[in-house]
Amino acid sequence: MIALPESLRQLVDRFDASVFDAPAGRARIRLVVGDEGQWDVLAGAGELGIAPVDRSPDPDATLNADRAAWDRIAADLRGGMDAYRAGRLVIRHNLHLGVAFLAATSGFTGPERLRFQRIATASGALSILSAGVGEPVLLIHGLGATKGSFLPTVAALADSFRTIALDLPGFGDSVKPLGVPYHAPYFARVVVELMDAMGLRQAHVIGNSMGGRVALELGMRYPERVARLVLLAPSLAWRRERPWAPFVRLLSPELGFVQITPRWIVERIVHRIIPVAENSWVRAGVDEFLRAYLTPRGRVAFYAAARQIYLEEPHGSKGFWTRLAGLEPPALFVWGKHDGLVPIAFEAHVKHTLPSARHLELDCGHVPQIERPAETHSAIAAFLAEERRPSATTEMPPATSR
């Protein structure tokens, strides 16, 4: 029998179940040490076991690194995340479980540690990851993505802020209800319910793509709950004609119960969204998308949300661009010069509609926090650190009943 490497033994000995969340109650996490061997960790219900792989069932998540990288991970989780970004550590199948395992075995006990939780709200349980202390910052992912797309942002801001990345309903490890609209007002209401459940009176809000549209809806509909807004390549209502709108209105999202898109098409979509991203992020993006999309309820949520994005009315008393003109919280828009999904031409429309907003153009595509993390997070930190509008305290007692 191959001896368990000392680095893996250290990780297992440090396991802290209080920061680990296995949505299914129990998880099999496979640790691969290059060509030297593989071990399965069984985690859940406060227990942890590790054993060499021997005709075991397929794992829920796989972490693969060489011995030197595992030694560095055991010595310092931040070194492990550096190894992940450099491609020396590969996490497959389930980014939530893979990173949650690293967080639970980091040995950190202070506020800087990552914590994975499910929060009960009036609309169901929402999965979050959080780290840090200070003013709260909510991070809202895009269509088909998960909270994992904001891991670089959590790492960059946690020294100064209490960062909270969530899975929206229908995505990742959050509840996936049927019969809900999955549009921006619905998502905004659910985010406010999350804030209520966590005792947050007010927060900064950062959103990417569809999450940016949700962040804007929060600012327009609940301005008293939002301090500052950062919109990373936000999805905005189409201004030009939508020739397919009559047909899209006839399509039912419930078709997702029977229709599945082949993986190669999904990979093409992710490569289009993140054209210059590191390979580890592209692979993780495909895995995270498929985790929800390969379930009937996940497909329904995806189709419903995509349908709402296409059909949103741009003008009129309830139109997006009409309402945007009245946005109150200070806002920073970050645009990708090579964004194939939200063209940078939208910047001119936002400037005309909302003259008070700030703008930053970056040499990237649709996901600035992954493609250009240093520039993106430097701009975010500076913007959030500016003097805020007069407001009430950011925290309030958590809700005790619903």
C-alpha positions as CSV (number, residue, x, y, z in Angstrom):
1,M,0.0,0.0,0.0
2,I,1.3,3.4,-0.9
3,A,2.1,5.6,2.1
4,L,-0.1,8.6,2.6
5,P,2.0,11.7,1.9
6,E,2.7,13.9,4.9
7,S,1.1,16.9,3.3
8,L,-2.2,15.1,2.9
9,R,-2.1,13.8,6.4
10,Q,-1.6,17.4,7.6
11,L,-4.6,18.6,5.7
12,V,-6.9,15.9,7.0
13,D,-5.7,16.4,10.6
14,R,-6.7,20.1,10.3
15,F,-10.1,19.5,8.8
16,D,-12.7,22.0,10.3
17,A,-16.2,20.8,9.6
18,S,-17.7,24.2,10.6
19,V,-16.5,25.9,7.4
20,F,-17.2,22.9,5.1
21,D,-20.6,22.5,3.3
22,A,-21.5,19.3,1.5
23,P,-24.9,20.1,-0.1
24,A,-25.7,16.4,-0.4
25,G,-24.7,15.8,3.2
26,R,-21.6,13.7,2.3
27,A,-18.9,14.1,-0.3
28,R,-16.2,12.0,-1.8
29,I,-13.2,14.2,-2.7
30,R,-10.3,12.6,-4.6
31,L,-6.8,13.9,-3.9
32,V,-4.3,13.0,-6.7
33,V,-0.6,13.3,-6.1
34,G,0.7,13.4,-9.6
35,D,1.7,9.9,-10.7
36,E,2.4,8.8,-7.1
37,G,-1.1,7.8,-5.9
38,Q,-4.7,8.8,-5.2
39,W,-6.6,9.0,-2.0
40,D,-10.3,9.5,-1.4
41,V,-11.5,11.8,1.4
42,L,-15.1,11.1,2.7
43,A,-16.4,14.2,4.4
44,G,-19.8,15.0,5.9
45,A,-21.8,15.0,9.1
46,G,-18.8,16.1,11.1
47,E,-16.7,13.0,10.2
48,L,-13.7,12.6,7.9
49,G,-11.9,9.6,6.6
50,I,-9.2,9.1,4.0
51,A,-8.1,5.9,2.2
52,P,-6.3,4.9,-1.0
53,V,-8.5,4.7,-4.1
54,D,-9.4,1.0,-4.7
55,R,-12.2,0.5,-7.2
56,S,-14.0,3.4,-5.4
57,P,-17.1,5.1,-6.8
58,D,-16.6,8.2,-8.9
59,P,-15.6,11.2,-6.8
60,D,-17.7,14.3,-6.4
61,A,-14.6,16.5,-6.8
62,T,-11.0,15.8,-7.8
63,L,-8.0,17.8,-6.7
64,N,-4.8,17.0,-8.7
65,A,-1.3,18.4,-8.0
66,D,2.2,17.2,-7.8
67,R,3.9,16.5,-4.5
68,A,5.6,19.9,-4.3
69,A,2.4,21.7,-4.9
70,W,0.6,19.7,-2.1
71,D,3.5,20.5,0.2
72,R,2.9,24.2,-0.5
73,I,-0.8,23.8,0.0
74,A,-0.3,22.1,3.4
75,A,2.1,25.0,4.4
76,D,-0.2,27.8,3.3
77,L,-3.6,27.8,1.6
78,R,-2.7,31.1,-0.2
79,G,0.1,29.2,-1.8
80,G,-2.4,26.6,-2.8
81,M,-4.6,29.1,-4.5
82,D,-1.5,30.5,-6.3
83,A,-0.9,26.9,-7.5
84,Y,-4.5,26.7,-8.7
85,R,-4.2,30.0,-10.7
86,A,-0.9,28.8,-12.2
87,G,-2.4,25.5,-13.2
88,R,-0.3,23.4,-10.9
89,L,-3.4,22.4,-8.9
90,V,-6.4,21.3,-11.0
91,I,-9.9,21.1,-9.4
92,R,-12.5,19.3,-11.4
93,H,-16.2,18.3,-11.3
94,N,-17.2,20.5,-8.4
95,L,-15.4,23.8,-7.5
96,H,-17.6,24.3,-4.5
97,L,-16.5,21.0,-2.8
98,G,-12.9,21.3,-4.0
99,V,-12.3,24.8,-2.6
100,A,-14.4,24.1,0.5
101,F,-12.1,21.2,1.3
102,L,-9.0,23.5,0.9
103,A,-10.8,26.1,3.2
104,A,-11.7,23.5,5.8
105,T,-8.1,22.2,5.9
106,S,-6.3,25.5,5.8
107,G,-5.7,25.7,9.5
108,F,-6.9,29.3,9.5
109,T,-9.2,30.3,12.4
110,G,-9.4,34.1,11.9
111,P,-11.8,36.1,9.7
112,E,-9.6,35.7,6.7
113,R,-10.6,32.1,6.3
114,L,-13.1,31.0,3.6
115,R,-16.4,29.7,4.9
116,F,-19.0,27.7,2.9
117,Q,-22.6,27.8,4.2
118,R,-26.2,27.5,3.2
119,I,-28.5,30.3,4.5
120,A,-32.2,29.8,4.9
121,T,-34.2,32.5,3.3
122,A,-37.9,33.1,2.6
123,S,-37.3,31.7,-0.9
124,G,-35.3,28.7,0.1
125,A,-31.7,27.8,1.0
126,L,-29.0,29.8,-0.7
127,S,-25.4,28.6,-0.9
128,I,-22.7,31.2,-0.1
129,L,-18.9,31.5,0.4
130,S,-17.6,34.3,2.6
131,A,-14.4,35.6,4.1
132,G,-13.1,38.7,5.8
133,V,-14.5,41.4,8.1
134,G,-15.6,45.0,7.6
135,E,-18.3,46.5,5.4
136,P,-20.2,43.7,3.6
137,V,-19.8,43.2,-0.1
138,L,-22.2,41.0,-2.0
139,L,-20.9,39.3,-5.1
140,I,-23.5,38.1,-7.8
141,H,-22.5,35.8,-10.6
142,G,-23.6,35.7,-14.2
143,L,-25.9,33.5,-16.3
144,G,-24.7,29.9,-16.0
145,A,-22.0,30.7,-13.6
146,T,-21.7,30.2,-9.8
147,K,-20.2,31.9,-6.8
148,G,-16.9,30.3,-7.7
149,S,-16.5,32.9,-10.5
150,F,-15.8,35.4,-7.7
151,L,-13.1,33.5,-5.9
152,P,-10.4,35.9,-7.1
153,T,-12.5,38.8,-5.9
154,V,-13.0,37.3,-2.5
155,A,-9.3,36.7,-2.1
156,A,-8.5,40.3,-3.2
157,L,-11.0,42.1,-1.0
158,A,-11.2,39.9,2.2
159,D,-8.5,41.9,3.9
160,S,-10.6,45.0,4.0
161,F,-14.2,43.8,3.5
162,R,-16.6,41.1,4.5
163,T,-17.0,39.4,1.1
164,I,-20.1,37.2,0.5
165,A,-20.4,35.4,-2.9
166,L,-23.7,33.7,-3.5
167,D,-25.3,31.2,-5.8
168,L,-28.5,32.7,-7.2
169,P,-31.6,30.5,-7.1
170,G,-31.5,28.0,-9.9
171,F,-27.7,27.9,-10.1
172,G,-24.8,26.3,-8.3
173,D,-25.8,24.8,-4.9
174,S,-28.8,27.0,-4.2
175,V,-32.5,26.1,-4.3
176,K,-33.9,25.6,-7.8
177,P,-37.6,26.3,-7.6
178,L,-40.1,25.8,-10.4
179,G,-42.7,28.4,-11.3
180,V,-40.7,31.5,-10.5
181,P,-39.8,34.1,-13.1
182,Y,-36.0,34.1,-12.8
183,H,-35.9,37.7,-13.8
184,A,-34.0,40.7,-12.3
185,P,-36.8,41.8,-9.9
186,Y,-37.1,38.2,-8.6
187,F,-33.4,37.8,-8.1
188,A,-33.1,41.2,-6.4
189,R,-35.9,40.3,-3.9
190,V,-34.1,37.0,-3.1
191,V,-30.8,38.9,-2.5
192,V,-32.7,41.3,-0.1
193,E,-34.1,38.2,1.7
194,L,-30.5,36.9,2.0
195,M,-29.4,40.2,3.5
196,D,-32.3,40.1,6.0
197,A,-31.4,36.5,7.0
198,M,-27.8,37.5,7.5
199,G,-28.6,40.7,9.4
200,L,-27.2,43.1,6.8
201,R,-29.0,46.4,6.6
202,Q,-26.8,47.6,3.7
203,A,-24.0,46.3,1.5
204,H,-21.8,47.2,-1.4
205,V,-22.9,45.0,-4.4
206,I,-20.7,43.7,-7.2
207,G,-22.2,41.9,-10.2
208,N,-20.9,40.3,-13.3
209,S,-23.0,39.9,-16.5
210,M,-26.5,38.9,-15.4
211,G,-25.4,39.5,-11.8
212,G,-24.6,43.0,-12.9
213,R,-28.2,43.4,-14.1
214,V,-29.4,42.0,-10.7
215,A,-27.1,44.5,-8.9
216,L,-28.6,47.4,-10.8
217,E,-32.1,46.1,-10.0
218,L,-31.2,46.2,-6.3
219,G,-29.9,49.7,-6.7
220,M,-33.1,50.9,-8.5
221,R,-35.6,48.9,-6.4
222,Y,-34.0,48.9,-2.9
223,P,-31.6,51.9,-2.9
224,E,-31.5,52.1,0.9
225,R,-30.0,48.6,1.0
226,V,-27.1,49.4,-1.4
227,A,-24.0,51.5,-0.6
228,R,-22.1,51.3,-3.8
229,L,-22.5,49.3,-7.0
230,V,-19.8,47.8,-9.2
231,L,-21.0,46.4,-12.5
232,L,-18.6,44.1,-14.3
233,A,-19.7,43.8,-18.0
234,P,-23.4,43.9,-16.9
235,S,-26.2,42.5,-18.9
236,L,-28.3,45.4,-20.1
237,A,-31.7,45.6,-21.9
238,W,-31.3,45.4,-25.7
239,R,-31.8,48.8,-27.4
240,R,-32.1,47.5,-30.9
241,E,-35.0,45.5,-32.4
242,R,-35.4,41.9,-31.2
243,P,-36.7,40.1,-34.2
244,W,-37.1,36.8,-32.3
245,A,-39.0,38.2,-29.4
246,P,-42.5,36.9,-30.5
247,F,-41.1,33.4,-30.9
248,V,-39.1,33.5,-27.6
249,R,-42.2,34.5,-25.8
250,L,-43.9,31.3,-26.9
251,L,-41.0,29.1,-25.7
252,S,-41.5,27.5,-22.3
253,P,-38.5,27.2,-20.0
254,E,-40.0,23.9,-18.9
255,L,-38.5,22.5,-22.2
256,G,-35.4,22.2,-20.0
257,F,-36.8,19.1,-18.5
258,V,-36.1,17.1,-21.6
259,Q,-33.5,19.0,-23.7
260,I,-29.8,18.7,-23.0
261,T,-27.0,20.6,-24.8
262,P,-23.9,18.5,-25.6
263,R,-20.8,19.3,-23.6
264,W,-18.8,20.4,-26.6
265,I,-21.3,23.2,-27.2
266,V,-21.1,24.2,-23.6
267,E,-17.3,24.4,-23.8
268,R,-17.6,26.7,-26.9
269,I,-19.9,29.0,-25.0
270,V,-17.5,29.2,-22.0
271,H,-14.5,29.9,-24.3
272,R,-16.5,32.7,-25.9
273,I,-17.4,34.2,-22.5
274,I,-13.7,33.9,-21.3
275,P,-11.7,34.0,-24.5
276,V,-8.3,34.7,-22.8
277,A,-8.8,33.1,-19.4
278,E,-6.4,30.6,-17.9
279,N,-7.2,27.0,-18.8
280,S,-8.0,26.1,-15.2
281,W,-10.7,28.7,-15.1
282,V,-12.2,27.6,-18.4
283,R,-12.4,24.0,-17.2
284,A,-13.8,25.0,-13.9
285,G,-16.4,27.2,-15.7
286,V,-17.6,24.3,-17.8
287,D,-17.8,22.0,-14.8
288,E,-19.7,24.6,-12.8
289,F,-22.2,25.3,-15.6
290,L,-22.8,21.6,-16.2
291,R,-23.3,20.9,-12.5
292,A,-26.6,22.8,-12.6
293,Y,-27.4,22.4,-16.3
294,L,-27.4,18.6,-16.2
295,T,-30.3,18.7,-13.8
296,P,-33.8,19.3,-15.1
297,R,-34.4,22.2,-12.6
298,G,-31.1,23.8,-13.5
299,R,-31.9,23.7,-17.2
300,V,-35.3,25.3,-16.5
301,A,-33.7,28.1,-14.5
302,F,-31.1,28.7,-17.2
303,Y,-33.6,28.9,-20.0
304,A,-36.0,31.1,-17.9
305,A,-33.2,33.6,-17.0
306,A,-31.9,33.7,-20.6
307,R,-35.4,34.3,-21.9
308,Q,-36.0,37.2,-19.5
309,I,-32.7,38.8,-20.5
310,Y,-33.7,38.8,-24.2
311,L,-37.3,39.9,-23.6
312,E,-36.7,42.8,-21.2
313,E,-38.3,46.0,-22.3
314,P,-35.8,48.8,-22.9
315,H,-38.1,51.9,-22.9
316,G,-41.4,53.1,-21.5
317,S,-42.4,53.9,-18.0
318,K,-41.2,50.5,-16.8
319,G,-38.4,50.1,-19.3
320,F,-34.8,49.4,-18.1
321,W,-33.2,52.5,-19.6
322,T,-35.9,54.8,-18.3
323,R,-35.5,53.4,-14.8
324,L,-31.7,53.5,-14.9
325,A,-31.7,57.3,-15.2
326,G,-33.0,57.3,-11.6
327,L,-30.3,55.1,-10.1
328,E,-29.2,56.5,-6.7
329,P,-26.2,54.5,-5.4
330,P,-22.8,55.5,-6.8
331,A,-21.9,53.1,-9.6
332,L,-18.7,52.0,-11.3
333,F,-19.1,50.2,-14.7
334,V,-16.2,48.0,-15.9
335,W,-16.2,47.1,-19.6
336,G,-14.2,44.6,-21.6
337,K,-12.9,46.0,-24.9
338,H,-13.2,42.5,-26.4
339,D,-16.5,41.5,-24.8
340,G,-18.5,39.4,-27.3
341,L,-21.6,39.3,-25.2
342,V,-22.0,42.8,-23.8
343,P,-20.4,45.1,-26.5
344,I,-18.5,48.1,-25.1
345,A,-20.8,50.3,-27.2
346,F,-23.2,50.1,-24.3
347,E,-20.9,52.3,-22.4
348,A,-22.0,55.4,-24.4
349,H,-25.6,54.6,-23.7
350,V,-24.9,54.3,-20.0
351,K,-23.0,57.6,-20.0
352,H,-25.9,59.4,-21.7
353,T,-28.5,57.8,-19.4
354,L,-26.6,58.0,-16.1
355,P,-24.0,60.8,-16.3
356,S,-22.9,60.3,-12.6
357,A,-21.6,56.8,-13.2
358,R,-17.8,56.0,-13.4
359,H,-16.4,53.9,-16.2
360,L,-13.3,51.7,-16.6
361,E,-12.3,50.0,-19.9
362,L,-10.1,46.9,-19.7
363,D,-8.3,44.9,-22.3
364,C,-10.4,41.8,-21.7
365,G,-13.6,40.0,-22.5
366,H,-16.8,39.3,-20.5
367,V,-15.3,38.3,-17.1
368,P,-12.9,41.1,-15.9
369,Q,-12.4,39.6,-12.4
370,I,-10.9,36.5,-13.9
371,E,-9.2,37.9,-17.1
372,R,-7.7,41.0,-15.6
373,P,-7.9,40.5,-11.8
374,A,-5.2,43.0,-10.7
375,E,-6.7,46.0,-12.6
376,T,-10.2,45.0,-11.8
377,H,-9.7,44.5,-8.0
378,S,-7.5,47.6,-7.7
379,A,-10.3,49.7,-9.2
380,I,-13.0,48.1,-7.1
381,A,-11.0,48.6,-3.8
382,A,-10.4,52.2,-4.6
383,F,-14.0,52.9,-5.5
384,L,-15.4,51.1,-2.4
385,A,-13.0,53.0,-0.1
386,E,-14.2,56.4,-1.2
387,E,-16.4,58.4,1.2
388,R,-19.9,56.9,1.2
389,R,-23.3,58.5,1.2
390,P,-24.7,59.1,4.7
391,S,-26.4,55.9,5.6
392,A,-27.5,53.8,8.5
393,T,-25.3,51.1,10.0
394,T,-24.6,48.3,7.6
395,E,-25.8,45.6,10.0
396,M,-28.9,44.8,11.9
397,P,-30.1,41.9,14.1
398,P,-30.6,38.7,12.0
399,A,-34.2,37.7,11.3
400,T,-35.4,35.2,13.9
401,S,-38.5,34.0,12.1
402,R,-40.3,34.2,8.8
